[in-house]
């Protein structure tokens, strides 16, 4: 995760090169808005988009980002993951501090 320009946080999700290129990143702007950028080109893209490449930009305004996070956690739970273990693993792997209390 990097800090760059007016982006408070940026994370490259995928950067594939070769005969089929794909780039996906997520960024949170200084104003809190979440942006996801998607670019793809190569064989088969024309079938999907009618063009030789495809670009998409998704934004979620800051005031809706926390609700999205809660729904993402709910979706993670729906995939047979032990929710707290999955979130702790993600936090550990990315150096994100957390606290757990269990009884």
C-alpha positions in Angstrom: 0.0 0.0 0.0 1.4 3.4 -0.9 0.7 7.0 -0.4 0.9 9.0 -3.7 -0.1 12.5 -4.7 -3.6 13.3 -3.4 -4.3 9.6 -2.8 -4.2 8.9 0.9 -3.8 5.1 0.2 -3.3 3.0 -2.9 -3.2 -0.8 -3.3 -2.4 -2.6 -6.5 -4.7 -5.6 -6.7 -3.5 -7.1 -9.9 -0.9 -6.2 -12.5 -0.7 -8.8 -15.2 1.4 -8.4 -18.4 1.8 -10.5 -21.4 -0.6 -11.4 -24.2 -3.5 -10.4 -21.9 -2.8 -7.3 -19.7 -4.9 -6.5 -16.7 -4.4 -3.8 -14.1 -6.7 -3.3 -11.1 -6.0 -0.9 -8.2 -7.9 0.5 -5.3 -7.2 3.9 -3.8 -8.7 6.1 -1.1 -8.4 9.7 -1.9 -7.5 12.3 0.8 -11.2 13.2 0.9 -12.0 9.6 1.9 -13.6 8.5 -1.5 -12.7 5.0 -2.6 -11.8 4.5 -6.2 -11.3 1.2 -8.0 -9.6 1.4 -11.5 -9.8 -1.6 -13.9 -8.0 -1.9 -17.2 -7.7 -4.9 -19.5 -6.7 -5.7 -23.0 -5.7 -8.7 -25.1 -7.5 -11.7 -26.6 -11.1 -12.0 -25.8 -11.7 -8.4 -24.6 -13.3 -7.4 -27.9 -15.9 -10.2 -27.4 -16.7 -8.7 -23.9 -16.6 -5.0 -24.7 -16.6 -4.7 -28.5 -13.3 -2.9 -28.3 -9.7 -3.9 -28.1 -9.5 -2.8 -24.4 -11.7 -2.2 -21.5 -11.5 0.4 -18.7 -13.8 0.8 -15.7 -13.8 3.2 -12.8 -15.8 2.7 -9.7 -16.1 5.3 -6.9 -17.7 5.0 -3.5 -18.0 8.3 -1.6 -16.5 8.5 1.8 -19.8 8.6 3.7 -20.8 5.2 2.2 -17.4 3.5 2.5 -18.0 2.2 6.0 -21.3 0.6 5.0 -19.5 -1.1 2.1 -16.9 -2.4 4.5 -19.6 -4.0 6.6 -21.2 -5.6 3.6 -17.8 -6.9 2.5 -17.3 -8.5 5.9 -20.7 -10.1 5.6 -19.8 -11.4 2.2 -16.6 -12.9 3.5 -18.6 -14.7 6.2 -20.8 -16.2 3.6 -17.9 -18.0 2.0 -17.4 -20.5 4.9 -14.6 -18.5 6.4 -14.2 -18.2 10.1 -14.8 -14.4 10.1 -12.5 -13.3 12.9 -9.7 -15.7 11.8 -10.0 -14.5 8.2 -9.9 -10.8 9.2 -7.0 -11.4 11.7 -5.0 -13.1 8.9 -5.6 -10.3 6.5 -4.6 -7.8 9.2 -1.4 -9.7 10.1 -0.4 -10.2 6.5 -0.7 -6.5 5.9 0.7 -5.1 9.1 -2.6 -3.7 10.3 -2.9 -3.5 14.1 -5.9 -5.2 15.7 -7.2 -6.3 19.1 -9.1 -9.5 19.9 -10.9 -10.3 23.1 -12.6 -13.7 23.5 -14.3 -15.4 26.4 
